[in-house]
Amino acid sequence: MTKPLLIVVTGRPASGKTTLSQILSEEIKCPLLSRDKFKEGYINTFQSHPNELPARVDQDIYALFFQTIELLLYQNVSLVAEAAFQHKLWRPRLMPLLDKAYIRMVICDIAPELARSRFIDRMAFDGGREKFHGDGAELLQHSDSSLITSYKAPDLPVPTLRVDTTENYNPGITGIIEFIWKDRTR
């Protein structure tokens, strides 16, 4: 049976998920769904700061993100899905998809201290980040921010590759793509 491919790219904030996802989407030639882009689109609609929106917004965006993944998979469209979701959020939404898609998990792995440093740099160079996500203040005030230190990678019964993103990618892009296509034909 032919099934679509779902490439899940995850990791703690500022671990390099978005950049790697964009590269994989281009190399493999399939759409990229980024949870942050869903939130940014929502914020653009209402032209407000995340803290001014109803508390339920994050839950609604989470649900929409997975509904979109499911819609594409049920229409046999392979895709890359990227978010900093932890085990407790990825697992219940991905387990029902095991029979519908070939799922490959790519976890961007980086030390929490380096991720925090990258996040601070990103805040300095991307003035719009705070407008759309409202997560910079906590991180800048607390060196032990739970946004970064408490990340628990998903543990699912799917092929999983940890990619060290400290400097470039280890394994490299070619190795990551080989992992994704392993046991599949192109």
Long-range contacts (C-beta under 8 A, 24 or more apart in sequence): 2-76, 3-76, 3-100, 3-101, 3-102, 4-72, 4-73, 4-76, 4-77, 4-78, 4-79, 4-100, 4-101, 4-102, 5-30, 5-78, 5-79, 5-101, 5-102, 5-103, 5-104, 5-180, 5-184, 6-69, 6-73, 6-78, 6-79, 6-81, 6-94, 6-97, 6-101, 6-102, 6-103, 6-104, 7-78, 7-79, 7-80, 7-81, 7-103, 7-104, 7-106, 7-180, 8-81, 8-82, 8-90, 8-94, 8-103, 8-104, 8-105, 8-106, 8-154, 9-80, 9-81, 9-82, 9-106, 9-108, 10-82, 10-83, 10-84, 10-85, 10-90, 10-105, 10-106, 10-107, 10-108, 10-153, 10-154, 11-84, 11-107, 11-108, 11-109, 11-110, 11-151, 11-153, 11-165, 12-84, 12-108, 12-110, 12-112, 12-115, 12-148, 12-151, 13-84, 13-115, 13-119, 13-135, 13-139, 13-147, 13-148, 13-151, 14-110, 14-115, 14-116, 14-118, 14-119, 14-122, 14-148, 15-84, 15-108, 15-109, 15-110, 15-115, 15-118, 15-165, 16-108, 16-110, 16-165, 16-169, 17-82, 17-83, 17-84, 17-108, 18-82, 20-106, 20-108, 20-163, 20-165, 20-169, 20-176, 21-80, 21-82, 23-173, 24-80, 24-106, 24-173, 24-176, 24-177, 24-180, 25-80, 27-173, 27-177, 28-78, 28-80, 28-177, 28-180, 30-77, 30-78, 30-79, 30-80, 31-72, 31-77, 31-79, 31-80, 32-79, 32-80, 32-81, 32-82, 33-65, 33-68, 33-69, 33-72, 33-79, 33-80, 33-81, 33-82, 34-82, 34-83, 35-61, 35-62, 35-65, 35-81, 35-82, 35-83, 35-84, 35-85, 36-83, 36-132, 36-133, 38-64, 38-65, 38-68, 39-132, 39-133, 40-132, 43-131, 43-132, 49-131, 49-134, 50-132, 50-133, 50-134, 51-134, 62-89, 66-93, 69-93, 69-97, 70-97, 73-97, 73-100, 73-101, 74-100, 84-151, 85-154, 86-150, 86-151, 86-152, 86-153, 86-154, 87-152, 87-153, 87-154, 87-155, 88-152, 90-154, 90-156, 91-154, 91-155, 91-156, 94-154, 94-156, 94-158, 95-156, 98-157, 98-158, 102-184, 103-156, 103-158, 103-159, 104-158, 104-159, 104-160, 104-161, 104-179, 104-180, 105-154, 105-156, 105-158, 105-159, 105-160, 105-161, 106-160, 106-161, 106-163, 106-176, 106-179, 106-180, 107-153, 107-154, 107-160, 107-161, 107-162, 107-163, 108-163, 108-165, 109-162, 109-163, 109-164, 109-165, 110-164, 110-165, 110-166, 111-166, 112-148, 112-149, 112-151, 114-166, 115-148, 116-143, 116-145, 116-148, 119-147, 119-148, 159-183
